[in-house]
């Protein structure tokens, strides 16, 4: 019996009792033959029964989670070299899923990257598993896009294609020219002779297959021996069969039946040359799909000026530690997340906010890695470094989205798992049909048709159809500040029926502002008096009133004897005038007859305003209305969703009048107000009745349950970490316009995927019968292997090119 060992970390261990419970949970899983949990290292070592290892990891993970001690998963990325079609993807995924500890695997043909979720962070077993099925693997860190290897692959394919083309051109001119122009045939026959011509073609074709075309044979035949044929196998068999038949005709013509002696060296050489051309063009196009990652990675500076032992030193960004003091010169890019300790400047945060206007930064202000300092000098303290910075988290989310697999891909994988063997079967049937029923000489017809079937089949296009669109679509979304954290959200969002919004911080700015001022005398004088008293308070409403006065450039007089009356308001003296500010109870406390003000206040309150009453020297002086104002893009967002046929809802913990006032202003369809977090979940479920698909948009801790309960949770990147972690989609800038953009990107991407799949499958369904000779049976032409190779190469290039159109997706201006 083969026993395999699995080592992994466990969260939540605090005592010997925890150790015992965790060990019992692991041991209860079928297939586990031994379990040791170490409290000191907070880790487990588990022995697995080899034949039952597959699936045991998920069971262990589930058992520990149920016991309250979840295993700590690790997300690893591997660069896979040698994959050429969807069947390669299936084999690599199957090999990786067999490794103990692996709980999830997604392999992306478009960028050649495998995303693996595993309990054991050791990559050696993963790399060994990939090698066991004939491919190479290396680990990628966050932000690594394997550009150097991709560029090297593109250069290698270009060289191979040029060499193959140079060697193939004489064969093509001699052989095909003889068919097209009889004079060329006569010239060759009367000079070097047909036999010598065939010898020259043999040498050139052999050089093509042994040189540039060697990759197809080196990968294709081993895959055949493993009973796992792929695209390379089809090319190797097709080109090899044409070369072998032609070689026999050249050197042992007596072995062939009378009338069947002919050479097809040009077919073998042209097949390899055209497919190399297709792969080169495909690789160049695929190299452009990771543009979003490249742009994000380029935002990270290599070094920073860090204060160490009283000196300012140039330090690699990777060596910066939390708490380090970093000196920023004008124009420097912020190296890590932090806060300003000294100085003031304006910082370009368009990378995060999407807004071109620089933001003023003074002492205590937050700084984000990747943003650019303006004209001032700053000293900052590092608060998040390495993988904890916002930029690193954004890069990781984009990588995860680009490597995700949509549910539609499962259908493709099921089809492509038997596609190559089925094509080989069709080729054999085609050869047999022509040998039995074909006209004489039947053997050349059988060879040409069989080879054409092998060459024209294109699992490459099938394998690229979905991942290419995902990569380009999610990359474009990242450019717009929309991050898809889970791949299935990209597919689900396109069919959403209702988008429900939280109010505060999502559709509104999340802080009160003065919206109405009513007074008998001069408004500026009235506001300055009120603001002078409110300046002594730290209440949010007081801050809003003071901010309004400053925004108007008012000079505030000095207030004295300021007293807070809990639950009522404030009182104070300004320029020998007694001032009372607050609610109706405050007016009663000050013996002020405020009946007229209260009547006005009630009318404003119906519009969702918070009212502050003001009395001066015992007489009613006026009132201020305050409200949490709408974000600039809120109205355009709701209109854009309605234009796409999506209903909208507002689910808020705010009062009914305030919520309905916002909903009325924006034109929102449904309103649920005055609810706690549990009530938000109930409201989400009510809106989901009848099978409607709902997306919920929120930003706070209280929104996390609703985000999790919705079909798609969309979090504001400006919100809490809890909300972001509960969401499927993150809007980096906190702009609600990103919701409409996310829906649009989702719809365009899914439409692009179906276009690609329609082409990839339709191409094979229509052209494989043509390659087999269907048109010839009805008096049409017989498809040559060269044309089949050209069509096959073009198929992949068309799929990649169609996916790249998503880079130009434009949405309405919602900023």
C-alpha positions in Angstrom: 0.0 0.0 0.0 1.4 3.4 -1.0 1.2 6.0 1.8 1.4 9.7 1.1 2.2 12.4 3.6 0.4 15.8 3.8 1.7 18.7 5.9 -0.4 21.9 6.3 -1.2 24.8 8.7 -4.2 24.9 10.9 -5.9 28.1 12.2 -7.6 28.5 15.6 -5.4 26.2 17.8 -4.9 27.5 21.3 -4.7 24.6 23.7 -4.2 20.8 24.0 -7.9 20.3 23.8 -7.9 22.0 20.4 -5.2 19.6 19.3 -7.2 16.6 20.3 -10.3 17.8 18.6 -8.5 18.7 15.4 -6.8 15.2 15.3 -10.1 13.5 15.8 -11.7 15.5 13.0 -8.8 14.6 10.6 -8.8 10.9 11.6 -12.6 10.7 11.0 -12.0 11.2 7.2 -11.9 8.0 5.1 -8.5 7.5 3.6 -6.5 9.0 6.5 -4.2 6.4 8.2 -2.6 8.8 10.7 -2.8 12.3 12.0 -0.5 14.4 14.2 -1.3 18.0 15.1 1.4 20.3 16.6 0.3 23.1 18.8 3.6 24.9 18.7 3.8 25.1 14.9 0.0 25.1 14.5 0.4 22.5 11.8 -0.8 19.0 11.0 1.0 16.0 9.5 -1.4 13.5 7.9 -0.7 10.1 6.3 -3.0 9.2 3.4 -3.8 5.9 1.8 -2.4 6.3 -1.7 -5.2 4.7 -3.8 -7.8 6.9 -2.0 -5.8 10.1 -1.9 -7.9 11.9 -4.5 -10.7 13.9 -2.8 -9.4 13.2 0.7 -8.0 16.8 0.9 -11.4 18.3 0.4 -12.8 16.0 3.1 -10.1 16.9 5.6 -10.7 20.6 4.9 -14.4 20.2 5.5 -14.0 18.2 8.7 -11.6 20.7 10.2 -13.8 23.6 9.2 -16.8 21.9 10.9 -14.7 21.4 14.0 -13.8 25.1 14.1 -10.1 24.7 13.1 -9.9 25.4 9.4 -6.9 24.4 7.4 -5.0 27.4 6.0 -5.2 27.3 2.1 -2.4 28.5 -0.1 -3.0 29.8 -3.6 -0.1 29.0 -5.9 0.4 29.9 -9.6 2.5 27.7 -11.9 3.7 28.6 -15.4 3.0 25.5 -17.6 5.1 25.1 -20.7 4.1 23.0 -23.6 0.3 23.3 -23.6 -1.2 23.7 -27.1 -4.8 22.8 -26.9 -7.8 22.1 -24.6 -6.9 18.4 -24.1 -3.5 19.6 -22.7 -5.4 21.7 -20.1 -7.6 18.7 -19.1 -4.5 16.5 -18.6 -2.7 19.1 -16.5 -5.7 19.8 -14.4 -6.3 16.1 -13.8 -2.6 15.5 -12.8 -2.6 18.5 -10.4 -5.9 17.5 -8.8 -4.4 14.1 -7.9 -1.7 15.7 -5.7 -2.6 15.3 -2.0 -3.6 18.6 -0.5 -5.0 20.2 -3.6 -8.6 21.4 -3.2 -9.0 23.4 -6.5 -7.3 23.7 -9.8 -7.8 25.9 -12.8 -5.5 25.8 -15.8 -5.6 28.7 -18.3 -4.6 27.9 -21.9 -4.5 31.6 -22.8 -1.7 32.5 -20.5 -0.3 29.1 -19.7 -0.9 29.5 -16.0 -2.3 27.0 -13.5 -3.9 28.4 -10.4 -3.9 25.8 -7.6 -5.5 26.0 -4.1 -3.7 23.6 -1.8 -3.2 22.9 1.9 0.5 22.1 1.4 2.4 25.1 0.0 5.3 22.9 -1.2 5.3 23.2 -5.0 7.6 20.2 -5.7 4.8 17.6 -5.8 2.8 19.9 -8.1 5.7 20.4 -10.5 6.4 16.6 -10.5 2.8 15.9 -11.3 2.9 18.3 -14.3 6.1 16.7 -15.6 4.6 13.2 -15.3 2.1 14.1 -18.0 4.7 15.6 -20.3 4.8 19.3 -19.5 7.1 21.6 -17.6 6.1 23.9 -14.7 7.7 26.7 -12.7 6.3 28.7 -9.8 5.1 32.3 -10.4 4.8 34.9 -7.6 2.1 37.5 -7.4 2.7 40.1 -10.1 4.9 37.8 -12.2 3.4 37.5 -15.7 6.2 35.3 -17.2 6.8 38.0 -19.8 10.4 37.0 -20.4 9.4 33.4 -21.2 6.5 34.6 -23.3 8.7 36.9 -25.3 11.3 34.1 -25.7 8.5 31.8 -26.9 7.4 34.4 -29.5 10.9 34.9 -30.7 11.4 31.1 -31.0 8.2 30.6 -33.0 9.1 33.5 -35.3 12.5 32.0 -36.0 11.0 28.6 -36.5 8.4 29.9 -38.9 10.9 31.9 -41.0 13.2 28.9 -41.3 10.3 26.6 -42.2 9.0 29.1 -44.8 12.5 29.5 -46.4 12.8 25.7 -46.7 9.2 25.2 -47.8 9.1 27.8 -50.5 11.2 25.9 -53.1 9.1 22.7 -52.5 5.9 24.7 -52.9 7.1 26.5 -56.1 8.3 23.3 -57.7 5.4 21.0 -56.8 2.4 23.3 -56.9 3.9 25.4 -59.7 4.1 22.3 -61.9 0.4 21.7 -61.4 -0.6 25.3 -62.1 1.8 26.0 -64.9 2.6 23.0 -67.2 5.7 24.8 -68.5 7.3 24.6 -65.1 6.6 20.8 -65.1 8.3 20.4 -68.5 11.2 22.5 -67.5 11.9 20.4 -64.4 11.4 17.2 -66.3 13.9 18.3 -69.0 16.6 19.6 -66.7 17.0 18.0 -63.3 14.4 15.3 -63.9 11.4 14.4 -61.7 13.3 11.9 -59.6 15.9 14.4 -58.7 13.2 16.9 -58.0 11.6 14.5 -55.6 15.0 14.0 -53.9 15.5 17.7 -53.4 11.9 18.0 -52.0 12.7 15.0 -49.7 15.8 16.8 -48.3 14.0 20.1 -47.8 10.8 18.6 -46.3 12.9 16.4 -43.9 14.8 19.5 -42.7 11.5 21.3 -42.1 10.1 18.4 -40.1 13.3 17.6 -38.2 14.1 21.3 -37.5 11.2 23.8 -37.0 8.6 21.0 -37.0 10.4 18.8 -34.5 8.3 20.2 -31.6 5.2 18.6 -33.0 6.8 15.1 -33.1 8.7 15.6 -29.7 5.4 16.3 -28.0 2.8 14.6 -30.2 4.2 11.0 -30.3 4.9 10.8 -26.5 1.3 12.0 -25.9 0.2 9.1 -28.2 2.3 6.6 -26.2 0.5 7.9 -23.0 -2.8 7.4 -24.7 -3.5 11.1 -24.4 -3.2 12.5 -27.9 -3.3 16.2 -28.4 -3.1 18.8 -31.2 0.6 18.0 -31.6 -0.3 14.4 -32.1 -2.7 15.3 -35.0 -0.1 17.4 -36.7 2.7 14.8 -36.2 0.5 12.0 -37.6 -0.8 14.1 -40.5 2.6 15.6 -41.6 4.4 12.4 -40.8 2.0 10.3 -42.9 2.4 12.7 -45.9 6.2 12.6 -45.5 6.4 8.9 -45.1 4.2 8.1 -48.1 6.2 10.5 -50.2 9.5 9.0 -49.0 8.3 5.5 -50.0 7.2 6.8 -53.4 10.6 8.4 -53.9 12.9 5.5 -52.7 10.7 2.4 -52.9 8.0 3.1 -55.5 7.7 -0.7 -56.2 6.1 -1.0 -52.7 3.1 1.0 -53.8 0.2 -0.2 -56.1 0.4 0.9 -59.8 -1.0 4.4 -60.4 -0.5 5.5 -56.7 3.1 6.7 -56.9 3.0 10.4 -56.0 4.8 12.7 -53.5 3.2 15.0 -51.0 6.3 16.6 -49.5 4.8 20.0 -50.1 1.8 19.0 -48.0 4.0 17.9 -45.0 6.2 21.1 -45.2 3.3 23.5 -45.8 1.3 22.0 -42.9 4.2 22.6 -40.4 4.9 26.1 -41.8 1.3 27.3 -41.7 0.7 25.9 -38.2 3.9 27.6 -37.0 2.7 30.8 -38.5 -0.6 30.4 -36.7 1.1 29.7 -33.4 3.4 32.7 -33.8 0.5 35.1 -34.5 -1.5 33.5 -31.7 1.4 33.9 -29.2 1.8 37.5 -30.2 -1.9 38.2 -29.6 -1.9 36.3 -26.4 1.0 38.3 -25.1 -1.3 41.4 -25.2 -3.9 39.8 -22.9 -1.9 40.4 -19.7 -1.6 44.1 -20.4 -3.6 44.9 -17.3 -1.3 43.0 -15.0 1.8 44.6 -16.7 0.4 48.1 -16.1 -0.3 47.3 -12.4 3.1 45.8 -11.8 4.8 48.8 -13.5 3.2 51.0 -10.8 5.5 49.5 -8.2 8.9 51.4 -7.8 12.0 49.3 -7.3 13.5 51.3 -4.5 12.6 53.9 -1.9 14.4 56.4 0.4 14.1 54.9 3.9 15.3 56.4 7.2 17.6 53.8 8.8 19.8 54.5 11.9 19.5 58.2 11.4 20.4 58.2 7.7 18.3 58.2 4.6 19.2 55.2 2.5 18.1 53.8 -0.9 16.4 50.5 0.0 14.7 47.9 -2.2 11.0 48.1 -1.8 10.8 44.4 -0.9 13.0 45.2 2.2 10.8 48.0 3.6 9.2 47.0 6.9 6.1 48.2 8.7 6.8 51.3 10.7 9.7 52.5 8.5 9.9 56.2 7.8 10.1 56.8 4.0 11.1 60.2 2.5 9.3 61.1 -0.7 10.6 63.7 -3.2 8.3 65.5 -5.7 7.3 63.1 -8.5 8.2 60.0 -6.5 5.8 57.0 -6.7 4.5 55.9 -3.3 6.3 52.5 -2.6 4.0 51.0 0.0 0.8 51.9 1.9 1.2 54.4 4.7 0.3 57.6 6.4 1.8 61.1 6.2 3.9 62.1 9.2 5.5 65.3 7.9 4.9 67.7 5.0 2.1 68.4 2.6 1.6 67.7 -1.1 -1.0 66.7 -3.7 -1.0 63.1 -4.8 -2.2 61.7 -8.0 -4.5 58.8 -7.0 -6.1 58.1 -10.4 -4.8 54.6 -10.2 -7.2 53.9 -7.4 -10.0 56.5 -7.8 -10.0 56.9 -11.5 -10.2 60.7 -10.9 -7.6 62.9 -12.6 -7.6 65.6 -9.9 -4.8 65.2 -7.4 -5.7 64.9 -3.7 -4.2 67.0 -1.0 -2.3 65.1 1.6 -1.3 66.5 5.0 -0.2 64.9 8.3 -2.3 61.8 9.1 -3.6 61.3 5.5 -3.5 57.9 4.0 -1.2 57.1 1.1 -1.6 54.1 -1.3 1.2 52.3 -3.0 1.5 53.0 -6.7 0.1 56.6 -6.5 2.4 59.5 -7.5 3.5 62.3 -5.2 3.1 65.9 -6.6 5.2 68.9 -6.0 5.7 68.7 -2.2 8.1 66.7 -0.1 6.6 64.1 2.3 7.7 61.8 5.1 5.5 58.8 5.5 5.3 55.9 7.9 4.7 52.4 6.2 1.6 50.7 7.5 1.3 47.9 4.9 4.1 46.3 2.9 4.6 43.5 0.4 1.5 41.5 -0.3 -0.6 43.5 2.2 -0.6 46.7 0.2 -3.7 47.7 -1.8 -1.8 47.6 -5.1 -0.6 44.0 -4.3 -4.2 43.0 -3.4 -5.5 44.5 -6.6 -2.9 42.6 -8.7 -3.7 39.4 -6.9 -7.5 39.9 -7.6 -6.9 40.6 -11.3 -4.6 37.5 -11.5 -7.3 35.4 -9.8 -10.0 36.7 -12.1 -7.9 36.1 -15.2 -7.1 32.6 -14.2 -10.7 31.7 -13.2 -12.9 29.2 -15.1 -16.5 30.0 -15.9 -19.2 27.3 -15.6 -19.5 27.4 -19.4 -15.9 26.1 -19.6 -17.0 22.8 -18.1 -19.0 22.0 -21.2 -16.0 22.8 -23.4 -13.8 20.5 -21.3 -16.2 17.6 -21.5 -16.3 17.9 -25.3 -12.6 18.4 -25.8 -11.7 15.5 -23.6 -12.8 13.1 -26.4 -12.3 15.5 -29.3 -8.8 14.4 -30.4 -9.4 10.7 -30.2 -12.7 11.2 -32.1 -10.9 13.1 -34.8 -8.3 10.3 -35.1 -11.3 7.9 -35.4 -12.9 10.0 -38.1 -9.6 10.1 -40.0 -9.3 6.2 -39.9 -12.9 5.9 -41.1 -12.2 8.4 -43.9 -9.2 6.4 -45.1 -11.1 3.2 -45.0 -14.0 4.7 -46.9 -11.8 6.0 -49.7 -9.9 2.7 -49.9 -13.1 0.8 -50.2 -15.3 3.1 -52.2 -13.0 5.7 -53.7 -12.0 5.9 -57.4 -8.8 4.5 -58.6 -6.1 5.0 -57.6 -7.8 5.0 -54.1 -4.7 5.2 -51.9 -3.8 8.8 -52.7 -7.4 9.9 -52.2 -7.4 8.1 -48.8 -4.1 9.6 -47.8 -5.0 13.2 -48.8 -8.5 13.0 -47.1 -7.2 11.3 -43.9 -4.4 13.8 -43.5 -6.7 16.8 -44.2 -9.1 15.5 -41.4 -6.2 15.3 -38.9 -4.9 18.7 -39.8 -8.1 20.7 -40.1 -9.4 19.7 -36.6 -8.7 22.5 -34.2 -9.0 21.8 -30.4 -6.7 24.9 -30.0 -9.6 27.2 -30.9 -11.9 25.4 -28.5 -9.5 25.6 -25.6 -8.8 29.3 -26.2 -12.4 30.4 -26.7 -13.3 31.0 -23.1 -10.0 31.8 -21.3 -8.9 34.4 -23.9 -12.2 36.3 -23.4 -11.9 36.1 -19.6 -8.4 37.4 -19.6 -9.1 40.3 -21.9 -12.5 41.1 -20.3 -11.3 41.1 -16.7 -8.2 43.1 -17.8 -10.4 45.7 -19.4 -12.6 45.7 -16.2 -9.5 46.3 -14.1 -8.7 49.3 -16.3 -12.1 50.6 -15.4 -11.6 49.9 -11.7 -13.8 46.8 -11.6 -12.2 43.7 -10.1 -13.9 40.3 -10.4 -12.8 38.3 -7.4 -14.6 35.2 -8.4 -14.8 33.9 -12.0 -18.4 32.8 -11.9 -19.5 36.3 -11.0 -18.3 37.4 -14.5 -20.8 34.9 -16.0 -23.6 35.5 -13.5 -23.6 39.3 -13.6 -24.6 39.4 -17.2 -28.0 37.9 -16.4 -28.8 39.9 -13.2 -32.4 41.0 -12.8 -32.1 43.4 -9.8 -29.3 45.4 -8.4 -29.9 46.4 -4.8 -27.8 49.2 -3.2 -27.0 50.1 0.3 -27.4 53.9 0.7 -24.7 55.4 3.0 -21.2 55.3 1.4 -22.5 53.5 -1.7 -24.9 55.9 -3.4 -24.1 58.7 -1.0 -20.8 60.2 0.1 -21.3 58.8 3.6 -21.0 62.2 5.4 -23.6 64.9 6.0 -23.5 68.2 4.2 -25.5 71.3 4.6 -28.3 71.3 1.9 -30.8 74.0 3.2 -30.4 77.2 5.1 -33.5 79.2 6.2 -33.0 82.5 8.2 -34.6 85.9 8.6 -31.4 88.0 8.2 -28.1 87.7 6.3 -27.4 84.1 5.5 -23.6 84.5 5.7 -23.9 86.2 9.1 -26.3 83.5 10.3 -24.1 80.6 9.2 -20.9 82.1 10.7 -22.6 82.5 14.1 -23.9 78.9 14.1 -20.5 77.5 12.8 -18.7 79.5 15.6 -20.6 77.5 18.2 -20.5 74.2 16.4 -16.7 74.5 16.0 -16.4 73.5 19.7 -18.2 70.2 19.0 -17.0 66.9 17.5 -20.4 65.8 16.3 -20.6 64.9 12.6 -23.4 67.4 12.0 -21.2 70.1 13.7 -18.3 69.3 11.4 -20.6 69.5 8.3 -21.8 73.0 9.4 -18.2 74.2 10.0 -17.1 72.8 6.7 -19.9 74.6 4.9 -18.8 77.9 6.5 -15.2 77.4 5.5 -16.2 76.4 2.0 -17.9 79.8 1.7 -14.8 81.5 2.9 -16.5 82.9 6.1 -14.5 84.2 9.0 -15.8 82.6 12.2 -16.1 84.8 15.3 -15.0 83.6 18.7 -17.6 81.6 20.7 -17.6 81.4 24.5 -19.4 79.6 27.2 -20.2 76.7 24.8 -22.1 73.9 26.5 -23.4 70.6 25.1 -26.8 69.5 26.2 -26.8 65.7 25.6 -29.7 64.7 23.3 -30.7 68.3 22.7 -27.9 70.4 21.2 -25.5 73.2 22.0 -25.6 76.6 23.6 -23.0 79.4 23.5 -22.3 83.1 23.3 -21.1 84.9 20.1 -20.5 88.6 20.1 -22.6 89.0 23.3 -25.5 87.1 21.6 -26.8 84.0 23.2 -27.1 81.2 20.7 -29.1 77.9 21.1 -28.7 75.2 18.5 -30.4 71.8 18.4 -33.7 70.1 18.1 -37.2 71.0 19.3 -36.4 69.9 22.8 -33.4 72.3 22.8 -35.8 75.2 21.8 -38.1 74.3 24.7 -35.1 74.2 27.1 -34.2 77.8 25.9 -37.9 78.9 26.3 -38.0 79.7 22.5 -41.4 79.6 20.7 -40.2 77.7 17.6 -43.5 76.6 16.2 -43.0 78.2 12.8 -39.5 76.8 12.6 -40.7 73.3 13.6 -43.4 73.4 10.8 -40.7 74.2 8.2 -38.5 71.5 9.8 -41.2 68.9 9.4 -41.5 69.7 5.7 -37.8 69.3 5.2 -37.7 66.1 7.3 -40.2 64.5 4.8 -37.5 65.0 2.2 -35.0 63.1 4.3 -33.2 66.1 5.8 -31.8 66.2 9.4 -32.8 69.5 10.9 -30.9 71.8 13.2 -33.0 74.6 14.7 -31.3 77.9 15.8 -32.4 80.6 18.3 -30.5 83.8 19.0 -31.2 85.9 22.1 -34.3 83.8 22.9 -35.9 84.3 19.5 -36.2 81.8 16.6 -33.5 82.7 14.0 -33.6 80.0 11.4 -32.7 76.4 10.6 -30.3 74.3 8.7 -31.1 71.1 6.8 -28.4 68.5 6.4 -28.3 65.3 4.4 -25.9 62.7 3.2 -25.5 63.9 -0.4 -25.4 61.7 -3.5 -22.2 60.7 -5.2 -21.8 62.4 -8.5 -22.3 59.2 -10.6 -25.3 57.9 -8.6 -28.0 59.1 -10.9 -26.2 58.1 -14.1 -25.6 54.6 -12.6 -29.3 54.0 -11.9 -30.2 55.3 -15.4 -27.6 53.1 -17.0 -28.9 50.0 -15.2 -32.5 50.8 -16.2 -31.3 51.3 -19.8 -30.0 47.7 -19.7 -33.3 46.4 -18.4 -32.1 45.9 -14.8 -34.4 46.8 -11.9 -32.9 48.7 -8.9 -33.6 48.6 -5.2 -32.4 50.6 -2.1 -31.9 48.6 1.1 -30.9 50.9 3.9 -30.7 51.1 7.7 -31.6 54.8 7.4 -35.0 56.2 8.2 -37.9 55.7 5.8 -38.2 59.4 4.8 -34.4 59.7 4.1 -34.3 56.5 2.1 -37.4 57.3 0.1 -36.1 60.8 -0.6 -32.9 59.4 -2.1 -34.8 56.7 -4.0 -37.2 59.3 -5.5 -34.3 61.6 -6.6 -32.6 58.7 -8.3 -35.6 56.9 -9.7 -35.0 53.6 -7.8 -37.7 51.0 -8.2 -37.9 49.4 -4.7 -37.2 50.8 -1.3 -36.6 48.9 2.0 -35.6 51.2 4.9 -34.9 51.1 8.6 -33.4 47.5 8.6 -30.6 46.0 10.6 -28.0 43.7 8.9 -30.3 40.7 9.3 -33.1 42.7 7.8 -31.0 43.4 4.8 -30.5 39.7 4.3 -34.3 39.2 4.5 -34.8 42.0 2.0 -32.3 40.4 -0.4 -34.1 37.1 -0.2 -37.5 38.7 -0.8 -36.2 40.4 -3.9 -34.8 37.0 -5.1 -38.3 35.4 -5.0 -39.6 34.1 -8.3 -36.1 33.1 -9.4 -34.8 36.6 -9.9 -31.1 37.0 -9.9 -29.9 39.8 -7.5 -26.7 41.7 -7.1 -26.2 43.7 -3.8 -23.8 46.7 -3.6 -22.5 47.8 -0.2 -19.4 49.1 1.6 -19.8 48.5 5.3 -19.4 45.7 7.9 -23.1 45.7 8.3 -23.4 45.0 4.5 -21.3 41.8 4.7 -24.3 39.4 5.4 -26.3 40.9 2.5 -23.2 40.7 0.2 -22.9 37.0 1.0 -26.6 36.3 0.6 -26.9 37.9 -2.8 -26.3 36.0 -6.0 -23.5 38.5 -6.7 -22.0 40.7 -4.0 -20.4 44.0 -5.2 -18.3 45.9 -2.7 -16.9 49.4 -2.8 -13.1 49.3 -2.6 -13.3 52.4 -0.4 -15.3 50.3 2.1 -14.3 47.9 4.9 -12.1 44.8 4.4 -15.0 42.7 5.7 -17.3 43.9 2.9 -14.5 43.4 0.3 -13.9 39.8 1.5 -17.6 39.0 1.3 -18.0 40.3 -2.2 -17.6 38.7 -5.7 -16.8 42.0 -7.4 -14.9 45.0 -6.0 -15.2 48.6 -7.3 -11.7 49.9 -6.5 -12.5 53.6 -6.6 -15.8 53.4 -4.7 -17.6 55.0 -7.7 -21.1 53.4 -8.1 -20.8 53.9 -11.9 -18.6 50.8 -11.7 -21.7 48.7 -11.2 -23.1 49.5 -14.6 -19.6 49.1 -16.1 -19.3 45.6 -14.4 -22.7 44.6 -15.9 -21.6 45.8 -19.4 -18.2 44.1 -19.2 -19.9 40.9 -18.1 -22.4 41.0 -21.0 -19.8 41.8 -23.6 -17.4 39.1 -22.3 -20.1 36.4 -22.3 -21.2 37.5 -25.8 -17.6 37.3 -26.9 -17.2 33.8 -25.4 -20.2 32.5 -27.2 -19.0 34.0 -30.5 -15.7 32.2 -30.0 -17.3 28.9 -29.1 -19.7 29.2 -32.0 -16.8 29.8 -34.4 -14.6 27.0 -32.8 -17.3 24.4 -32.8 -19.0 25.5 -36.0 -15.6 25.4 -37.8 -15.0 21.8 -36.8 -18.6 20.6 -37.5 -18.6 22.1 -41.0 -15.0 21.6 -42.2 -14.2 18.1 -40.9 -16.7 16.5 -43.3 -15.3 18.8 -46.1 -11.8 17.6 -45.3 -13.1 14.0 -45.4 -14.2 14.5 -49.0 -17.9 15.2 -48.6 -17.9 17.9 -51.4 -15.9 15.7 -53.7 -18.7 13.0 -53.4 -21.1 15.6 -54.8 -18.9 16.8 -57.6 -17.0 19.5 -55.6 -13.3 19.8 -54.8 -11.2 17.7 -52.5 -9.7 19.8 -49.7 -5.9 19.7 -49.8 -3.8 19.2 -46.5 -2.2 22.6 -47.2 -5.6 24.4 -47.2 -6.6 22.4 -44.1 -3.4 23.6 -42.3 -4.1 27.2 -43.2 -7.7 26.9 -42.0 -6.7 25.3 -38.8 -4.1 28.0 -38.1 -6.5 30.8 -39.0 -9.1 29.4 -36.6 -7.0 30.0 -33.5 -5.9 33.4 -34.7 -9.5 34.4 -35.3 -10.6 33.4 -31.8 -7.7 35.3 -30.2 -8.3 38.4 -32.3 -12.0 38.4 -31.5 -11.2 38.2 -27.8 -8.8 41.1 -28.1 -11.7 43.3 -29.3 -12.8 43.4 -25.6 -9.8 45.7 -24.9 -11.7 48.5 -26.8 -15.0 48.1 -24.8 -16.2 51.6 -23.9 -19.0 52.3 -21.4 -20.9 55.4 -20.7 -19.1 58.1 -18.8 -20.3 57.5 -15.2 -18.0 59.7 -13.3 
